[in-house]
Amino acid sequence: MKMIEQLYIAVAALLGSKSKTKIEECHQMLNESLYDLIGMSEETILRLSYKDVISII
């Protein structure tokens, strides 16, 4: 439940800031949130198979 709440907060922050900030800042915010949630960056996650990502989560 805590991970779902963290994801909800991250998505809300991204949606709230999309009109106020640049795309790069939103991308950085998303990457930081991913790292906080599962300990990996977007780049690392994209290298894994979807099965590996699901098993990690």
N, C-alpha and C positions, 0 to 999 in steps of 0.2 A: 504494500500500500504506500510505503514511503517513496518508492521509486516512481510510482504513478503520480503522486503528488509533486515530486520534483520535476517530472516531465511536464505536467500541467503548468507549473510555474514558468518553466523555460519557454514553452510554446506561447503562453500568454505574454511573456516579456517580448518575444520575437514579434508577435502580431501587433503588440502595442507600439513597438518601436519602428516598424517597417516604414511608416510614413515620415518618421522623424530623423532616421539615420541612413547611412549608406549601406548598400548591400554587403560590402566587406565587413562592416561592423556586425551585421546580423549573422553573417557566416561565422565570424569569430565567436560570437555569443553562443551559437549553436554548437560549435566545436567544444567550447568550454563546458557546456551543459552535458554533452555526450561524455566528456572525460569525467565529469563529476558523477554521472550516473553509472557508467560501466568501466571507467578507468582506461578508456581507449579513445584515440582521436578518430575523426571521420576517415582519415587516410587509412588507418589501421583497419577499421571496420570494413571499408570498401575492399580491402585485400582478402578478407575472409569470405568463406561461403556462407550462405544464409543459414545453413544448419549449424555452423560454428557460432554465428552470432546469436542464434536462438538458444543454444546450449549455454553460452556465456551469460546471457541475460537471465 
